[in-house]
Amino acid sequence: MAKHYDVAIIGAGAAGMMCAATAAQRGKRVLLVDHAGKLAEKIRISGGGRCNFTNINAGPQNFLSENPHFCRSALSRYTPQDFLALVKKHRIAYHEKHRGQLFCDDSSEQIIAMLKAECDAGGVQWRMPCKVAGVTKNMEGFRIDTDGEPILASNVVVATGGLSIPKIGATDLGYRIAKHFDLNIVETRPGLVPLTFDGPSWQPFVPLAGIALEVDVTTGSKKGKNAKYGYFREDLLFTHRGLSGPAILQISSYWQPGTPIVLDLLPEMDVAEELIGMKMSVKKQLGNILSQWLPTRLAEGLLTGNGLMPDARLPDMADAKLRKLGDAINRWAIVPTGSEGYKKAEVTLGGVDTRELSQQTMMANHVPGLYFIGETVDVTGWLGGYNFQWAWASGVAAGRAIE
């Protein structure tokens, strides 16, 4: 006879381990299942190996979803301060980096070890590596078919993550399980991903690869009932194939194919007004002036790209040309042709439709005992620790609710 568990959790990543530890420490018999032989690879590689484990500012406003209020309940009941208390309990040294991002001083391995210890404290059992073929339900509960013995459980939690970074084992298993139980899936696509620009239009910018600077970036519209508008001030990085850096990763989650992103390369300055105001008193060449404000290669590229010579003298320039140049710097609108895809995406947008789930418990409304948490769900955070906070909060919400 196969052993019967109170809950089997599929996926031993951030959300899965958090859920397992929470349920087990409430006295539940918990089995954690994962197809990988190595634990929590996505935690291991995150934050350059130091794990940006939360953001002290995390709130519902930092998440995207077709149902934007869904995440509010879980996030309010398990906050960044709650996770920080756990980090301190395990004496993990950490530091705040940029805009509330918290990182381990030493290594992401400490977060993995902490979650493993919390699971062990509750007596969680493990089955790794173990490949799940499918999940079915009958009067007695759930049956998980695997490449070994089947698993029987009263409850199943799906914490399998999204499609991003397939080389470390990402699969569509969570979505397949949801579809088997007739749950709707919000269309998935790569999020927090570099954007690409193909063909001749990007050729003039290829020599700028490696240049980085802080910019404002926007996309979308504020108008309309379902309008999605994104705005960030972050660092931009030019690459051989397009644009990257935190500014682009952030805006990529809001960007819709075929629409432009708008860059302000000098967000603290109205370039046209500044240049026109200097005409009477400054005799310098345009290239020299722009190079005081922007990296030299970028300044020259913008001038030649707009039909202006870097050695042209400012007093000789017509106001109309300076306004056109100002627009090219303060309101540079470009349409990406695509993104670097799931191989470079940090997260997956879309997933199990939150209207199918209870926001208090993460359980499927029409399938008692079946829960979905973490990245599998249509809740996606900004860059900077927000997605880990959703993993912790949704994992705890399910872990506390399991009967």
ZAMARGU-4260 file (C-alpha; in steps of 0.2 Angstrom, whole numbers, plus 5000, padded with zeros to 4 digits):
<rodrens>
0) 5000/5000/5000 | 5006/5017/4995 | 5008/5029/5010 | 4995/5042/5011 | 5000/5060/5015
5) 4990/5075/5021 | 4998/5085/5007 | 5010/5082/4993 | 5018/5098/4986 | 5025/5097/4968
10) 5040/5108/4966 | 5053/5111/4979 | 5058/5129/4975 | 5055/5145/4985 | 5036/5143/4986
15) 5035/5124/4988 | 5048/5124/5002 | 5039/5138/5011 | 5022/5130/5010 | 5029/5113/5015
20) 5038/5120/5031 | 5022/5130/5036 | 5010/5115/5034 | 5022/5103/5042 | 5025/5114/5057
25) 5006/5114/5059 | 5007/5095/5061 | 5003/5090/5043 | 5011/5075/5035 | 5020/5083/5020
30) 5029/5076/5005 | 5039/5087/4994 | 5042/5081/4977 | 5053/5088/4963 | 5060/5082/4947
35) 5077/5089/4950 | 5091/5081/4959 | 5098/5097/4965 | 5087/5108/4977 | 5081/5125/4972
40) 5092/5129/4958 | 5082/5146/4954 | 5086/5152/4972 | 5104/5147/4970 | 5107/5157/4954
45) 5097/5172/4959 | 5104/5189/4963 | 5121/5184/4956 | 5122/5170/4969 | 5117/5181/4983
50) 5098/5179/4982 | 5088/5195/4982 | 5076/5187/4994 | 5064/5200/4997 | 5060/5219/4995
55) 5056/5229/5010 | 5044/5239/5000 | 5034/5225/4992 | 5015/5228/4990 | 5001/5224/4978
60) 5007/5239/4967 | 5023/5230/4963 | 5014/5215/4954 | 5006/5212/4937 | 4990/5201/4935
65) 4974/5201/4925 | 4966/5201/4942 | 4977/5214/4951 | 4969/5214/4968 | 4971/5195/4970
70) 4989/5196/4978 | 4983/5208/4991 | 4977/5196/5004 | 4992/5184/5004 | 5005/5199/5004
75) 4996/5208/5018 | 4997/5192/5029 | 5015/5187/5026 | 5026/5203/5024 | 5044/5206/5020
80) 5046/5209/5039 | 5040/5192/5042 | 5052/5184/5031 | 5066/5195/5038 | 5062/5188/5055
85) 5065/5171/5048 | 5082/5176/5040 | 5087/5184/5057 | 5082/5168/5067 | 5094/5158/5056
90) 5107/5172/5058 | 5109/5175/5040 | 5119/5191/5037 | 5111/5203/5024 | 5111/5220/5016
95) 5100/5232/5007 | 5106/5236/4990 | 5095/5247/4979 | 5077/5253/4982 | 5073/5241/4996
100) 5081/5225/4988 | 5088/5214/5002 | 5103/5201/4998 | 5113/5189/5008 | 5130/5195/5012
105) 5137/5178/5009 | 5127/5166/4997 | 5110/5161/4991 | 5114/5143/4998 | 5110/5151/5015
110) 5092/5154/5010 | 5091/5136/5003 | 5098/5129/5019 | 5086/5139/5030 | 5071/5133/5020
115) 5077/5115/5021 | 5080/5117/5040 | 5062/5124/5042 | 5055/5109/5032 | 5066/5097/5043
120) 5059/5105/5059 | 5042/5100/5053 | 5047/5082/5048 | 5044/5085/5029 | 5048/5070/5018
125) 5056/5072/5002 | 5056/5063/4985 | 5069/5069/4973 | 5073/5067/4959 | 5055/5061/4955
130) 5046/5065/4939 | 5027/5068/4940 | 5017/5062/4925 | 5000/5068/4931 | 4988/5071/4945
135) 4970/5064/4946 | 4957/5065/4960 | 4944/5052/4967 | 4933/5050/4982 | 4948/5046/4993
140) 4959/5061/4987 | 4973/5064/4975 | 4984/5052/4966 | 5000/5058/4958 | 5008/5046/4945
145) 5027/5047/4945 | 5041/5038/4937 | 5042/5028/4953 | 5028/5023/4965 | 5012/5033/4964
150) 5009/5046/4978 | 4992/5047/4987 | 4987/5063/4997 | 4972/5072/5003 | 4978/5089/4996
155) 4990/5093/4982 | 5000/5110/4980 | 5007/5114/4963 | 5022/5125/4965 | 5031/5120/4949
160) 5036/5138/4944 | 5035/5145/4926 | 5043/5142/4909 | 5058/5154/4912 | 5076/5147/4912
165) 5072/5130/4904 | 5091/5125/4906 | 5088/5124/4925 | 5073/5113/4923 | 5058/5124/4920
170) 5043/5115/4913 | 5025/5117/4909 | 5019/5104/4922 | 5009/5116/4933 | 4999/5122/4918
175) 4996/5104/4912 | 4989/5100/4929 | 4978/5115/4929 | 4971/5111/4912 | 4968/5093/4917
180) 4956/5100/4931 | 4948/5113/4918 | 4956/5128/4926 | 4959/5143/4914 | 4976/5149/4910
185) 4981/5167/4907 | 4992/5166/4891 | 5010/5165/4896 | 5025/5175/4890 | 5043/5179/4896
190) 5044/5193/4909 | 5059/5203/4916 | 5068/5199/4899 | 5080/5209/4888 | 5071/5216/4872
195) 5078/5214/4854 | 5078/5224/4839 | 5082/5215/4822 | 5088/5220/4806 | 5095/5236/4798
200) 5086/5248/4811 | 5097/5242/4825 | 5113/5242/4815 | 5118/5260/4820 | 5117/5255/4838
205) 5127/5239/4838 | 5143/5249/4841 | 5135/5256/4857 | 5135/5238/4865 | 5141/5240/4883
210) 5136/5257/4886 | 5125/5259/4902 | 5116/5275/4909 | 5101/5279/4920 | 5085/5283/4910
215) 5067/5285/4912 | 5057/5271/4902 | 5038/5270/4898 | 5026/5260/4888 | 5008/5258/4886
220) 4994/5270/4889 | 4985/5276/4905 | 4969/5277/4895 | 4955/5264/4893 | 4948/5252/4905
225) 4961/5238/4904 | 4975/5250/4900 | 4993/5244/4906 | 5005/5258/4908 | 5023/5255/4914
230) 5036/5268/4920 | 5053/5265/4928 | 5069/5275/4931 | 5083/5262/4931 | 5099/5258/4922
235) 5099/5254/4903 | 5112/5243/4895 | 5115/5243/4876 | 5118/5225/4869 | 5123/5219/4852
240) 5105/5213/4849 | 5095/5226/4858 | 5093/5233/4875 | 5094/5226/4893 | 5098/5232/4911
245) 5085/5234/4925 | 5076/5248/4915 | 5072/5236/4901 | 5069/5220/4911 | 5056/5230/4921
250) 5047/5238/4906 | 5047/5221/4897 | 5033/5215/4908 | 5022/5229/4903 | 5027/5230/4884
255) 5015/5223/4871 | 5022/5216/4855 | 5021/5229/4841 | 5020/5244/4852 | 5034/5256/4856
260) 5044/5259/4872 | 5049/5277/4875 | 5066/5282/4883 | 5072/5298/4891 | 5091/5297/4891
265) 5093/5313/4901 | 5078/5313/4913 | 5083/5328/4923 | 5085/5339/4908 | 5075/5347/4894
270) 5088/5345/4881 | 5081/5356/4867 | 5077/5370/4880 | 5095/5369/4887 | 5103/5369/4870
275) 5093/5383/4863 | 5096/5393/4879 | 5115/5391/4877 | 5116/5396/4859 | 5120/5414/4862
280) 5134/5411/4875 | 5142/5394/4870 | 5152/5392/4855 | 5156/5374/4857 | 5153/5359/4845
285) 5137/5349/4848 | 5147/5333/4850 | 5157/5341/4864 | 5142/5348/4873 | 5132/5331/4872
290) 5148/5322/4878 | 5147/5331/4895 | 5130/5324/4898 | 5130/5307/4889 | 5144/5294/4886
295) 5154/5300/4871 | 5150/5285/4859 | 5131/5287/4863 | 5132/5306/4860 | 5140/5304/4843
300) 5128/5290/4838 | 5113/5300/4842 | 5120/5315/4832 | 5124/5305/4817 | 5108/5295/4819
305) 5098/5312/4818 | 5108/5318/4803 | 5119/5330/4813 | 5138/5331/4813 | 5147/5330/4830
310) 5158/5344/4825 | 5144/5356/4820 | 5144/5372/4831 | 5130/5375/4842 | 5127/5394/4837
315) 5125/5388/4819 | 5111/5376/4823 | 5093/5380/4819 | 5081/5379/4834 | 5070/5367/4824
320) 5085/5355/4823 | 5089/5357/4841 | 5071/5353/4845 | 5072/5337/4835 | 5088/5332/4843
325) 5080/5335/4860 | 5065/5324/4856 | 5077/5310/4850 | 5085/5311/4868 | 5071/5315/4879
330) 5057/5305/4870 | 5066/5291/4860 | 5052/5280/4854 | 5057/5263/4847 | 5047/5247/4844
335) 5056/5231/4849 | 5054/5216/4837 | 5054/5204/4851 | 5063/5198/4867 | 5077/5186/4872
340) 5063/5173/4877 | 5062/5161/4891 | 5080/5157/4891 | 5084/5174/4897 | 5068/5179/4906
345) 5068/5179/4925 | 5050/5176/4927 | 5035/5170/4917 | 5020/5182/4915 | 5003/5174/4915
350) 4999/5157/4922 | 4984/5149/4932 | 4970/5162/4931 | 4968/5169/4949 | 4949/5170/4946
355) 4950/5151/4948 | 4958/5152/4965 | 4954/5158/4983 | 4964/5173/4987 | 4964/5168/5005
360) 4970/5150/5003 | 4976/5148/4985 | 4964/5133/4983 | 4955/5130/4967 | 4937/5136/4969
365) 4930/5120/4960 | 4943/5107/4965 | 4944/5106/4984 | 4961/5101/4990 | 4970/5107/4975
370) 4981/5123/4977 | 4992/5133/4966 | 5006/5145/4972 | 5021/5155/4967 | 5026/5158/4949
375) 5013/5145/4942 | 5000/5158/4946 | 4996/5174/4936 | 5005/5185/4948 | 5021/5193/4942
380) 5032/5205/4953 | 5044/5218/4947 | 5063/5215/4947 | 5071/5217/4964 | 5065/5203/4976
385) 5046/5205/4973 | 5044/5188/4965 | 5052/5179/4980 | 5040/5189/4992 | 5026/5182/4982
390) 5033/5164/4983 | 5034/5166/5002 | 5017/5174/5005 | 5007/5162/4993 | 5017/5147/5000
395) 5012/5152/5018 | 4994/5156/5013 | 4992/5138/5007 | 5002/5130/5020 | 4991/5138/5034
400) 4975/5134/5025 | 4978/5115/5022 | 4967/5104/5032
</rodrens>
